[in-house]
Amino acid sequence: VSFITNNMVIWWSVFLMMTVVFIFLNKNIKSYSSLINYFIIQESLGLLFLLLNSGFYQFFIVMMKIGVAPLHFWIFSITNNIFSYNLMWFLTFQKLPFLLILMQIFWLNGFMLLFTGLLVCYLQMFSMKNYKNLLVLSSTESFNWVIMGIFLSLFNSMYLFIYYVILMVMLISKFSKSDSNWLNWETILVFLNMPFSVTFFVKIFSLSEIFKFNNMMVFMMLTLMFLSTLTFSYWLISMSVKLYDKNQMNNNYYYFLLYPLML
């Protein structure tokens, strides 16, 4: 619906439906603080979306509703109290209708905003030591790359986004309330942008397109990506000093089925 119409009221009703769906999914876990935060943020922005219907304001508002960096400051107040499949839903499917609307109201100078968002993400990752927040940040950062890719090539990015969603469904759903038992080698390798993994392709395609019109940007970006590798090496060290245990290989069947498909 959001893709085939450009009516503000219909878009706003799609926003409202997504908020209701999210609250419906999460009411069982009784994390009311997250739900109230989410509802207030989304509905306030929804009202602004209807009122400020000129210029690039709507582009900003939709970006904030999705939680695209550098406008992702509110995400942590939500993710701290949601787990497993709900977290996966929040980081992937919840963004899909918003993404299709963002494509229709794209503001060309928004490219620099996305670039700034990546810079903020990498610096924030470098100072972040909480496993779960690192995963949320990494997902936000990958999503920035996907939107940058849409700016350059729609088909490429939609294909990558659908694949990215499938992979996140496999990996994030292993999250539980404890900090340790979800972390496994598969998750680490994907978030470290291991060659031929899906996040690797998202970044390579976007970088190759950016390189066509701004070389300095690419070099700066590659330097920053090194920061994120240093950050995730924290996971690697943590994993390497653990004793082998069955939990660490809990989804390797999915993973080795998916890995050839990525290629």
Backbone as CSV, one residue per row, in Angstrom:
resi,resn,N_x,N_y,N_z,CA_x,CA_y,CA_z,C_x,C_y,C_z
1,VAL,0.839,-1.206,0.000,0.000,0.000,0.000,0.876,1.259,0.000
2,SER,1.911,1.276,0.843,2.742,2.485,0.923,3.527,2.716,-0.364
3,PHE,3.736,1.654,-1.140,4.528,1.772,-2.367,3.689,2.295,-3.536
4,ILE,2.403,1.931,-3.569,1.604,2.287,-4.747,0.816,3.590,-4.595
5,THR,0.821,4.188,-3.405,0.116,5.473,-3.260,1.088,6.544,-2.782
6,ASN,0.714,7.796,-3.018,1.507,8.887,-2.428,0.583,9.847,-1.674
7,ASN,-0.434,9.240,-1.053,-1.375,10.027,-0.259,-0.894,10.076,1.193
8,MET,-0.739,11.300,1.718,-0.186,11.480,3.070,-1.011,10.750,4.130
9,VAL,-2.323,10.821,4.000,-3.196,10.248,5.030,-3.063,8.722,5.047
10,ILE,-2.969,8.120,3.858,-2.796,6.662,3.789,-1.440,6.276,4.379
11,TRP,-0.403,7.057,4.058,0.915,6.789,4.637,0.854,6.874,6.160
12,TRP,0.173,7.908,6.634,0.072,8.080,8.097,-0.666,6.900,8.726
13,SER,-1.702,6.400,8.042,-2.439,5.248,8.598,-1.572,3.989,8.586
14,VAL,-0.660,3.874,7.601,0.293,2.754,7.593,1.218,2.862,8.804
15,PHE,1.678,4.075,9.097,2.518,4.292,10.294,1.782,3.836,11.555
16,LEU,0.526,4.252,11.645,-0.283,3.922,12.822,-0.453,2.409,12.957
17,MET,-0.728,1.747,11.825,-0.897,0.287,11.842,0.377,-0.409,12.301
18,MET,1.531,0.075,11.836,2.803,-0.542,12.239,3.053,-0.373,13.735
19,THR,2.667,0.787,14.273,2.804,1.016,15.712,1.917,0.059,16.497
20,VAL,0.684,-0.095,16.026,-0.269,-0.996,16.701,0.237,-2.440,16.653
21,VAL,0.756,-2.852,15.504,1.290,-4.214,15.348,2.441,-4.440,16.324
22,PHE,3.337,-3.457,16.418,4.498,-3.586,17.316,4.045,-3.720,18.775
23,ILE,3.073,-2.911,19.169,2.573,-2.956,20.546,1.865,-4.286,20.807
24,PHE,1.118,-4.747,19.835,0.421,-6.034,19.956,1.419,-7.184,20.151
25,LEU,2.532,-7.133,19.403,3.544,-8.199,19.501,4.263,-8.186,20.842
26,ASN,4.426,-6.978,21.403,5.263,-6.861,22.601,4.509,-6.816,23.924
27,LYS,3.181,-6.786,23.862,2.461,-6.615,25.139,2.617,-7.843,26.055
28,ASN,2.910,-8.999,25.469,3.055,-10.207,26.293,4.286,-10.188,27.190
29,ILE,5.334,-9.468,26.750,6.562,-9.497,27.566,6.544,-8.427,28.663
30,LYS,5.457,-7.665,28.691,5.223,-6.695,29.773,6.333,-5.635,29.907
31,SER,6.969,-5.279,28.782,7.976,-4.210,28.858,7.274,-2.900,28.505
32,TYR,6.463,-2.434,29.444,5.588,-1.293,29.156,6.354,-0.001,28.919
33,SER,7.511,0.158,29.565,8.271,1.407,29.373,8.690,1.545,27.908
34,SER,9.147,0.416,27.305,9.537,0.445,25.886,8.349,0.777,25.005
35,LEU,7.199,0.166,25.317,6.015,0.368,24.479,5.524,1.808,24.550
36,ILE,5.523,2.372,25.762,5.060,3.764,25.920,6.009,4.710,25.186
37,ASN,7.339,4.483,25.350,8.321,5.305,24.624,8.084,5.228,23.131
38,TYR,7.912,3.999,22.643,7.749,3.787,21.198,6.488,4.485,20.688
39,PHE,5.407,4.313,21.433,4.127,4.895,21.010,4.215,6.423,20.957
40,ILE,4.780,7.019,22.008,4.863,8.494,22.069,5.731,9.025,20.928
41,ILE,6.899,8.401,20.724,7.816,8.870,19.671,7.164,8.749,18.297
42,GLN,6.604,7.565,18.001,6.040,7.323,16.672,4.827,8.218,16.377
43,GLU,3.953,8.361,17.368,2.734,9.147,17.108,3.022,10.647,17.043
44,SER,3.988,11.126,17.838,4.363,12.553,17.747,4.940,12.841,16.371
45,LEU,5.823,11.931,15.913,6.424,12.121,14.593,5.369,11.975,13.484
46,GLY,4.393,11.078,13.705,3.316,10.901,12.732,2.500,12.175,12.561
47,LEU,2.244,12.854,13.689,1.498,14.119,13.647,2.298,15.183,12.903
48,LEU,3.616,15.251,13.203,4.484,16.205,12.508,4.530,15.912,11.009
49,PHE,4.498,14.623,10.671,4.523,14.198,9.267,3.323,14.778,8.506
50,LEU,2.154,14.784,9.173,0.950,15.330,8.534,1.000,16.856,8.453
51,LEU,1.551,17.481,9.504,1.537,18.944,9.558,2.599,19.568,8.653
52,LEU,3.835,19.026,8.713,4.937,19.612,7.937,5.048,18.909,6.598
53,ASN,4.083,19.132,5.732,4.089,18.382,4.476,4.689,19.183,3.324
54,SER,5.808,19.879,3.614,6.475,20.614,2.548,7.985,20.460,2.688
55,GLY,8.669,20.602,1.584,10.134,20.558,1.603,10.676,19.215,2.050
56,PHE,11.813,19.277,2.730,12.485,18.038,3.121,12.163,17.622,4.556
57,TYR,11.184,18.319,5.194,10.851,17.971,6.588,10.376,16.528,6.695
58,GLN,9.557,16.125,5.731,9.007,14.763,5.803,10.097,13.716,5.695
59,PHE,11.097,14.000,4.882,12.232,13.080,4.745,12.908,12.873,6.104
60,PHE,13.136,13.981,6.823,13.738,13.919,8.161,12.868,13.123,9.126
61,ILE,11.556,13.402,9.060,10.633,12.764,10.009,10.583,11.260,9.785
62,VAL,10.502,10.833,8.509,10.454,9.389,8.225,11.771,8.728,8.631
63,MET,12.891,9.438,8.404,14.183,8.879,8.830,14.224,8.689,10.339
64,MET,13.655,9.651,11.058,13.641,9.526,12.521,12.701,8.403,12.956
65,LYS,11.603,8.227,12.245,10.664,7.150,12.582,11.313,5.776,12.390
66,ILE,12.133,5.650,11.344,12.816,4.368,11.113,13.944,4.181,12.128
67,GLY,14.547,5.299,12.542,15.712,5.197,13.426,16.990,5.077,12.625
68,VAL,17.058,5.840,11.509,18.271,5.838,10.693,19.282,6.762,11.343
69,ALA,20.538,6.323,11.445,21.576,7.191,12.009,21.711,8.409,11.101
70,PRO,21.985,9.618,11.619,22.279,9.993,13.007,21.029,10.304,13.843
71,LEU,19.838,9.899,13.377,18.604,10.194,14.131,18.127,8.936,14.868
72,HIS,19.082,8.164,15.370,18.740,6.870,15.986,18.831,6.915,17.515
73,PHE,18.866,8.126,18.079,19.112,8.266,19.517,18.039,7.612,20.392
74,TRP,16.819,7.450,19.861,15.721,6.919,20.679,15.657,5.397,20.678
75,ILE,16.385,4.762,19.757,16.266,3.303,19.587,16.615,2.528,20.856
76,PHE,17.640,2.986,21.577,18.129,2.207,22.730,17.110,2.145,23.865
77,SER,16.288,3.183,23.972,15.257,3.158,25.030,14.213,2.083,24.737
78,ILE,14.127,1.648,23.477,13.176,0.593,23.107,13.834,-0.783,23.202
79,THR,15.024,-0.905,22.607,15.645,-2.236,22.486,16.118,-2.812,23.817
80,ASN,16.347,-1.957,24.819,16.842,-2.480,26.101,15.857,-3.438,26.768
81,ASN,14.591,-3.316,26.429,13.591,-4.172,27.084,12.879,-5.139,26.151
82,ILE,13.384,-5.295,24.918,12.756,-6.302,24.047,13.788,-7.351,23.643
83,PHE,13.329,-8.578,23.462,14.238,-9.703,23.262,13.777,-10.601,22.111
84,SER,14.668,-11.491,21.723,14.433,-12.568,20.750,13.663,-12.105,19.508
85,TYR,12.528,-12.748,19.187,11.840,-12.442,17.927,11.339,-11.006,17.863
86,ASN,11.004,-10.432,19.005,10.516,-9.043,19.002,11.629,-8.077,18.603
87,LEU,12.839,-8.386,19.063,13.989,-7.551,18.695,14.250,-7.670,17.195
88,MET,14.164,-8.900,16.706,14.364,-9.153,15.273,13.321,-8.382,14.460
89,TRP,12.067,-8.424,14.919,10.980,-7.711,14.225,11.259,-6.206,14.198
90,PHE,11.689,-5.682,15.338,11.943,-4.240,15.453,13.061,-3.799,14.506
91,LEU,14.091,-4.636,14.362,15.244,-4.236,13.550,15.058,-4.512,12.052
92,THR,14.049,-5.290,11.677,13.910,-5.623,10.251,12.523,-5.283,9.699
93,PHE,11.524,-6.117,9.958,10.205,-5.951,9.328,9.545,-4.625,9.667
94,GLN,9.797,-4.140,10.880,9.181,-2.888,11.312,9.599,-1.731,10.401
95,LYS,10.777,-1.861,9.770,11.302,-0.761,8.952,10.828,-0.807,7.502
96,LEU,10.277,-1.945,7.093,10.004,-2.141,5.669,9.017,-1.131,5.056
97,PRO,7.813,-0.910,5.653,6.882,0.063,5.046,7.458,1.478,5.026
98,PHE,8.208,1.821,6.090,8.808,3.159,6.175,9.842,3.348,5.061
99,LEU,10.575,2.267,4.784,11.624,2.319,3.755,11.025,2.639,2.385
100,LEU,9.877,2.013,2.086,9.226,2.229,0.781,8.721,3.663,0.650
101,ILE,8.275,4.242,1.786,7.814,5.637,1.764,9.013,6.587,1.625
102,LEU,10.093,6.247,2.329,11.309,7.073,2.270,11.826,7.179,0.834
103,MET,11.703,6.072,0.079,12.160,6.057,-1.314,11.391,7.058,-2.163
104,GLN,10.123,7.281,-1.826,9.295,8.175,-2.647,9.486,9.649,-2.312
105,ILE,9.985,9.935,-1.102,10.165,11.353,-0.731,11.641,11.663,-0.547
106,PHE,12.473,10.952,-1.292,13.924,11.096,-1.067,14.407,12.513,-1.382
107,TRP,15.234,13.010,-0.487,15.814,14.347,-0.636,17.276,14.149,-1.019
108,LEU,17.692,14.725,-2.159,19.017,14.390,-2.705,20.166,14.706,-1.748
109,ASN,20.053,15.829,-1.034,21.130,16.178,-0.106,21.139,15.281,1.137
110,GLY,20.115,14.435,1.251,20.054,13.500,2.375,21.209,12.518,2.374
111,PHE,21.880,12.414,1.241,23.019,11.502,1.130,24.108,11.853,2.150
112,MET,24.355,13.164,2.295,25.387,13.605,3.260,24.946,13.312,4.694
113,LEU,23.640,13.395,4.925,23.114,13.085,6.265,23.360,11.616,6.604
114,LEU,23.128,10.733,5.606,23.375,9.296,5.811,24.853,9.046,6.076
115,PHE,25.679,9.767,5.353,27.128,9.631,5.532,27.533,10.037,6.949
116,THR,26.970,11.155,7.415,27.232,11.618,8.783,26.750,10.575,9.791
117,GLY,25.603,9.956,9.470,25.047,8.913,10.334,26.008,7.753,10.506
118,LEU,26.645,7.355,9.404,27.620,6.254,9.478,28.793,6.645,10.370
119,LEU,29.242,7.885,10.223,30.341,8.400,11.052,29.964,8.313,12.532
120,VAL,28.741,8.769,12.858,28.259,8.739,14.251,28.194,7.297,14.761
121,CYS,27.669,6.388,13.898,27.545,4.976,14.267,28.892,4.358,14.625
122,TYR,29.890,4.608,13.753,31.203,3.992,13.981,31.856,4.519,15.255
123,LEU,31.710,5.830,15.485,32.297,6.403,16.706,31.574,5.890,17.949
124,GLN,30.255,5.735,17.829,29.464,5.245,18.956,29.800,3.776,19.253
125,MET,29.970,2.985,18.170,30.350,1.579,18.329,31.666,1.455,19.071
126,PHE,32.584,2.376,18.729,33.928,2.297,19.299,33.906,2.488,20.806
127,SER,32.878,3.216,21.298,32.809,3.459,22.745,31.783,2.570,23.432
128,MET,31.166,1.665,22.677,30.084,0.829,23.221,30.617,-0.542,23.601
129,LYS,30.255,-1.010,24.793,30.758,-2.322,25.193,29.640,-3.315,25.537
130,ASN,28.402,-2.903,25.340,27.289,-3.811,25.628,26.982,-4.633,24.377
131,TYR,26.962,-5.964,24.517,26.746,-6.841,23.356,25.499,-6.477,22.561
132,LYS,24.418,-6.316,23.278,23.137,-6.114,22.607,23.101,-4.770,21.881
133,ASN,23.596,-3.721,22.557,23.626,-2.402,21.919,24.541,-2.386,20.707
134,LEU,25.617,-3.175,20.777,26.514,-3.287,19.619,25.777,-3.893,18.434
135,LEU,24.979,-4.909,18.724,24.237,-5.562,17.648,23.205,-4.601,17.050
136,VAL,22.538,-3.847,17.917,21.528,-2.869,17.448,22.214,-1.790,16.603
137,LEU,23.375,-1.320,17.069,24.117,-0.294,16.330,24.573,-0.813,14.974
138,SER,25.037,-2.066,14.969,25.520,-2.655,13.724,24.384,-2.792,12.719
139,SER,23.203,-3.157,13.226,22.036,-3.277,12.361,21.646,-1.902,11.796
140,THR,21.698,-0.878,12.653,21.386,0.497,12.223,22.356,0.945,11.140
141,GLU,23.627,0.614,11.352,24.672,1.010,10.402,24.471,0.308,9.054
142,SER,24.150,-0.996,9.095,23.904,-1.729,7.842,22.701,-1.151,7.111
143,PHE,21.700,-0.728,7.891,20.492,-0.161,7.289,20.810,1.161,6.587
144,ASN,21.737,1.937,7.166,22.193,3.171,6.512,22.800,2.863,5.152
145,TRP,23.575,1.784,5.108,24.185,1.379,3.834,23.105,0.999,2.826
146,VAL,22.092,0.284,3.299,21.001,-0.139,2.399,20.313,1.094,1.800
147,ILE,20.036,2.110,2.640,19.357,3.320,2.143,20.265,4.078,1.175
148,MET,21.572,4.113,1.481,22.533,4.734,0.567,22.500,4.022,-0.780
149,GLY,22.373,2.698,-0.733,22.321,1.892,-1.949,21.076,2.185,-2.760
150,ILE,19.941,2.390,-2.076,18.680,2.713,-2.765,18.826,4.035,-3.504
151,PHE,19.528,4.952,-2.897,19.821,6.260,-3.485,20.534,6.070,-4.826
152,LEU,21.312,4.973,-4.934,22.126,4.745,-6.128,21.550,3.681,-7.069
153,SER,20.974,2.623,-6.491,20.429,1.561,-7.338,19.313,0.849,-6.590
154,LEU,18.093,1.052,-7.050,16.913,0.552,-6.335,16.861,-0.972,-6.299
155,PHE,17.055,-1.607,-7.449,16.881,-3.059,-7.529,17.903,-3.787,-6.659
156,ASN,19.159,-3.341,-6.788,20.248,-3.895,-5.985,19.901,-3.910,-4.507
157,SER,19.427,-2.749,-4.050,19.205,-2.580,-2.618,18.006,-3.348,-2.108
158,MET,16.944,-3.404,-2.908,15.771,-4.140,-2.446,16.100,-5.620,-2.314
159,TYR,16.880,-6.110,-3.267,17.306,-7.521,-3.228,18.150,-7.774,-1.977
160,LEU,19.115,-6.870,-1.740,19.987,-7.027,-0.569,19.208,-6.893,0.729
161,PHE,18.237,-5.972,0.742,17.473,-5.755,1.973,16.660,-6.996,2.334
162,ILE,16.030,-7.614,1.325,15.233,-8.814,1.593,16.134,-9.928,2.122
163,TYR,17.317,-10.035,1.538,18.252,-11.076,1.991,18.747,-10.791,3.404
164,TYR,19.013,-9.502,3.651,19.483,-9.057,4.973,18.440,-9.389,6.034
165,VAL,17.164,-9.173,5.694,16.069,-9.486,6.623,16.065,-10.975,6.962
166,ILE,16.212,-11.821,5.930,16.208,-13.278,6.158,17.346,-13.665,7.099
167,LEU,18.511,-13.072,6.867,19.670,-13.417,7.700,19.471,-12.967,9.142
168,MET,18.929,-11.754,9.306,18.705,-11.246,10.670,17.675,-12.094,11.413
169,VAL,16.688,-12.594,10.680,15.684,-13.471,11.305,16.393,-14.695,11.893
170,MET,17.390,-15.187,11.176,18.143,-16.364,11.648,19.000,-16.037,12.863
171,LEU,19.640,-14.857,12.828,20.656,-14.571,13.852,20.090,-13.919,15.113
172,ILE,19.242,-12.910,14.936,18.822,-12.110,16.096,17.827,-12.872,16.967
173,SER,17.079,-13.785,16.343,16.058,-14.493,17.123,16.682,-15.359,18.220
174,LYS,18.010,-15.545,18.166,18.678,-16.337,19.199,18.914,-15.522,20.483
175,PHE,18.584,-14.255,20.419,18.799,-13.397,21.580,17.960,-13.836,22.771
176,SER,18.533,-13.763,23.936,17.726,-14.052,25.123,18.079,-13.028,26.189
177,LYS,17.561,-13.196,27.377,17.750,-12.164,28.393,19.184,-12.132,28.918
178,SER,19.871,-13.248,28.829,21.250,-13.226,29.337,22.173,-12.726,28.233
179,ASP,23.310,-12.216,28.645,24.211,-11.587,27.679,25.082,-12.583,26.934
180,SER,25.232,-13.774,27.473,26.275,-14.639,26.935,25.802,-15.709,25.972
181,ASN,24.648,-16.330,26.230,24.402,-17.575,25.503,23.933,-17.405,24.069
182,TRP,23.714,-16.172,23.605,23.320,-16.009,22.202,24.529,-15.817,21.311
183,LEU,25.642,-15.365,21.899,26.792,-14.972,21.077,27.461,-16.210,20.502
184,ASN,27.476,-16.327,19.188,28.098,-17.497,18.580,28.935,-17.072,17.378
185,TRP,29.704,-18.012,16.866,30.650,-17.672,15.794,29.950,-17.137,14.548
186,GLU,28.774,-17.690,14.256,28.078,-17.241,13.045,27.744,-15.760,13.099
187,THR,27.199,-15.347,14.261,26.824,-13.935,14.417,28.055,-13.047,14.275
188,ILE,29.142,-13.459,14.912,30.368,-12.656,14.888,30.880,-12.499,13.457
189,LEU,30.896,-13.590,12.709,31.450,-13.543,11.351,30.607,-12.653,10.437
190,VAL,29.287,-12.709,10.607,28.430,-11.854,9.776,28.657,-10.383,10.107
191,PHE,28.720,-10.049,11.408,28.866,-8.634,11.777,30.280,-8.105,11.583
192,LEU,31.238,-9.009,11.438,32.601,-8.563,11.114,32.768,-8.357,9.606
193,ASN,31.655,-8.422,8.854,31.681,-8.249,7.387,32.624,-9.228,6.723
194,MET,32.536,-10.476,7.126,33.362,-11.509,6.516,33.102,-11.538,5.003
195,PRO,34.160,-11.637,4.178,33.956,-11.635,2.728,32.882,-12.625,2.292
196,PHE,32.056,-12.186,1.373,30.937,-12.944,0.805,29.776,-13.159,1.766
197,SER,29.788,-12.436,2.884,28.585,-12.475,3.722,27.708,-11.297,3.296
198,VAL,26.465,-11.270,3.755,25.507,-10.315,3.185,25.848,-8.859,3.523
199,THR,26.322,-8.590,4.742,26.668,-7.201,5.082,27.857,-6.739,4.247
200,PHE,28.730,-7.676,3.916,29.885,-7.389,3.057,29.401,-6.909,1.683
201,PHE,28.405,-7.628,1.119,27.890,-7.248,-0.197,27.177,-5.905,-0.160
202,VAL,26.402,-5.687,0.910,25.696,-4.396,1.050,26.702,-3.257,0.959
203,LYS,27.830,-3.421,1.675,28.822,-2.345,1.739,29.622,-2.212,0.453
204,ILE,29.977,-3.356,-0.135,30.774,-3.312,-1.371,29.990,-2.641,-2.504
205,PHE,28.717,-3.011,-2.658,27.911,-2.404,-3.727,27.763,-0.899,-3.509
206,SER,27.484,-0.511,-2.258,27.303,0.921,-1.983,28.609,1.680,-2.203
207,LEU,29.729,1.117,-1.731,31.027,1.793,-1.886,31.390,1.956,-3.360
208,SER,31.120,0.908,-4.149,31.492,0.988,-5.572,30.693,2.079,-6.274
209,GLU,29.432,2.282,-5.829,28.610,3.345,-6.429,29.063,4.731,-5.955
210,ILE,29.381,4.840,-4.656,29.823,6.144,-4.119,31.131,6.561,-4.792
211,PHE,31.976,5.556,-5.070,33.304,5.813,-5.649,33.206,6.545,-6.984
212,LYS,32.059,6.383,-7.682,31.893,7.012,-8.994,31.858,8.533,-8.889
213,PHE,31.391,9.048,-7.761,31.286,10.514,-7.713,31.995,11.181,-6.543
214,ASN,32.572,10.409,-5.624,33.330,11.062,-4.557,34.368,10.112,-3.962
215,ASN,35.589,10.232,-4.432,36.632,9.303,-4.002,37.060,9.515,-2.551
216,MET,37.142,10.786,-2.144,37.598,11.074,-0.773,36.650,10.473,0.254
217,MET,35.363,10.530,-0.056,34.339,9.982,0.832,34.601,8.496,1.102
218,VAL,34.957,7.781,0.029,35.179,6.340,0.150,36.377,6.054,1.046
219,PHE,37.457,6.813,0.866,38.648,6.571,1.691,38.361,6.844,3.164
220,MET,37.601,7.913,3.394,37.234,8.254,4.769,36.379,7.134,5.371
221,MET,35.462,6.613,4.541,34.553,5.557,4.984,35.308,4.278,5.315
222,LEU,36.291,3.931,4.487,37.072,2.708,4.722,37.878,2.817,6.015
223,THR,38.387,4.016,6.294,39.116,4.234,7.551,38.191,4.002,8.739
224,LEU,36.950,4.514,8.620,35.981,4.370,9.698,35.552,2.915,9.875
225,MET,35.464,2.184,8.750,35.053,0.784,8.841,36.069,-0.029,9.625
226,PHE,37.315,0.413,9.598,38.344,-0.246,10.398,38.022,-0.133,11.889
227,LEU,37.458,1.032,12.272,37.033,1.226,13.673,36.016,0.173,14.091
228,SER,35.056,-0.106,13.184,34.013,-1.065,13.549,34.600,-2.465,13.675
229,THR,35.630,-2.777,12.863,36.288,-4.086,12.967,36.979,-4.211,14.317
230,LEU,37.611,-3.137,14.754,38.252,-3.147,16.084,37.216,-3.400,17.172
231,THR,36.052,-2.780,16.990,34.984,-2.919,17.983,34.513,-4.356,18.084
232,PHE,34.287,-4.976,16.936,33.768,-6.348,16.958,34.832,-7.370,17.322
233,SER,36.099,-6.939,17.287,37.149,-7.860,17.744,36.979,-8.109,19.252
234,TYR,36.256,-7.203,19.917,35.902,-7.400,21.333,35.053,-8.664,21.481
235,TRP,34.131,-8.860,20.537,33.327,-10.094,20.524,34.206,-11.302,20.271
236,LEU,35.139,-11.134,19.308,36.026,-12.248,18.947,36.838,-12.714,20.149
237,ILE,37.394,-11.750,20.872,38.218,-12.098,22.041,37.357,-12.792,23.088
238,SER,36.175,-12.208,23.310,35.259,-12.769,24.302,34.896,-14.210,23.947
239,MET,34.705,-14.457,22.650,34.309,-15.778,22.189,35.465,-16.766,22.280
240,SER,36.652,-16.274,21.993,37.819,-17.153,21.943,38.207,-17.685,23.316
241,VAL,37.907,-16.917,24.357,38.314,-17.363,25.693,37.251,-18.209,26.388
242,LYS,36.135,-18.426,25.690,35.090,-19.264,26.285,35.375,-20.734,26.032
243,LEU,34.879,-21.557,26.912,34.937,-22.989,26.653,33.914,-23.329,25.573
244,TYR,34.227,-24.353,24.792,33.272,-24.763,23.757,31.983,-25.233,24.422
245,ASP,30.886,-24.795,23.872,29.634,-25.253,24.462,28.566,-25.267,23.373
246,LYS,27.595,-26.121,23.538,26.604,-26.358,22.475,25.873,-25.073,22.057
247,ASN,25.670,-24.178,23.028,24.947,-22.941,22.728,25.625,-22.111,21.653
248,GLN,26.957,-22.242,21.598,27.695,-21.398,20.660,27.490,-21.829,19.215
249,MET,26.983,-23.019,19.013,26.758,-23.486,17.645,25.273,-23.734,17.411
250,ASN,24.442,-22.880,18.016,23.013,-23.211,18.023,22.312,-23.040,16.690
251,ASN,22.876,-22.253,15.769,22.157,-22.128,14.493,23.074,-22.360,13.305
252,ASN,24.059,-23.224,13.485,25.003,-23.408,12.376,24.383,-24.090,11.162
253,TYR,23.303,-24.854,11.354,22.667,-25.503,10.193,22.092,-24.455,9.256
254,TYR,21.364,-23.511,9.837,20.811,-22.421,9.026,21.935,-21.691,8.314
255,TYR,22.960,-21.443,9.093,24.027,-20.565,8.628,24.742,-21.162,7.428
256,PHE,25.068,-22.440,7.503,25.820,-23.047,6.404,24.932,-23.337,5.199
257,LEU,23.643,-23.308,5.422,22.708,-23.376,4.304,22.651,-21.998,3.615
258,LEU,22.653,-20.938,4.444,22.510,-19.571,3.905,23.782,-19.055,3.270
259,TYR,24.916,-19.520,3.750,26.182,-18.902,3.321,26.429,-19.033,1.823
260,PRO,26.240,-20.238,1.240,26.408,-20.346,-0.228,25.386,-19.486,-0.985
261,LEU,24.173,-19.334,-0.412,23.127,-18.548,-1.083,23.506,-17.073,-1.178
262,MET,24.231,-16.578,-0.168,24.645,-15.166,-0.188,25.432,-14.882,-1.456
263,LEU,26.309,-15.823,-1.772,27.197,-15.643,-2.919,26.393,-15.598,-4.206
